[in-house]
Amino acid sequence: MNIKLQQLSHFIMVVEEGGFRAASQRANRSQAALSTSIKELEKVLGHSLFEAGNKSTLTAFGEICLPKIIQFLKNYRALDSDLRAAAAGQEGRVRIASVPSVAAKLITNVLGLFCEKYPNVEVSLIDDNAAGVSARLLAGEVDLALGNISHVEDTAIDFSPLITDPIGVVCLPDNPIALHAQGIEWQTLLSQPFIRNGTCTLLDPTPARVLSQHALYSIENITSLLSVLELGIGVTTLPKLAFPNNESPLIWIPLTDPPLERQIGIFKLANRTISPQAQIFHDLCVQYLNDTKQCE
């Protein structure tokens, strides 16, 4: 069967308008063209839809076809609307993996803007460490990942840099090293009990790796790490984004020797086209952070 959508629409118009003349005006077609469209539909179906002597009266076969065609066109319009909404990023799902510091300090702002513009899109945000977010992306668990460029070594990943995040020392304000508030050298920390954490891999290419190698303690969870630091047991290094801005008793001192920073960005699979929803979120992240830089 080669039924055309336009033929079905013309059939419904004739029924709703009560005749071919009014239906032709609604369809913006000549009455002859509309009549030809209906005849072609009847030829394909193999039966007449309208009585021969009264073109506005349905045959018994036409009565059977009417509700089915109405339902089909309703479903078609719904499908058309859904597909267009999905293509415009207005429906669907976005799955994002992010390092906790970026999720807490940056992504929540972008997420607020995204949800306001696209309230019908489902968003899934997963926290993981820098290596974990890229692994989740490669495994197809998420559409986008945000984290540290040093953990993006696979050529299958397309990385877009967003911001640089300086590395500093975290300690209590009564610690003697707190006197170096404007900046501190790594050698100054040699007399301090050092606590290694996941971001200490940033020290590895520098002489400061000694601090991590001889650490007395190792804590991966950021919440536990901050709690231990508040006890005054030791000091650690952290990117500034990972340092809490709330009423923390701790202080953050920039590391000046060596001066270190991590490159934070958003990445996606290089060999795969992401969904319209994910692309919109990707572009919104880039736009938001570019606007933030310009305001600084």
Order of alpha helices (4+ residues) and beta strands (2+ residues): alpha-alpha-alpha-alpha-beta-alpha-beta-alpha-beta-beta-beta-beta-alpha-beta-alpha-beta-beta-beta-alpha
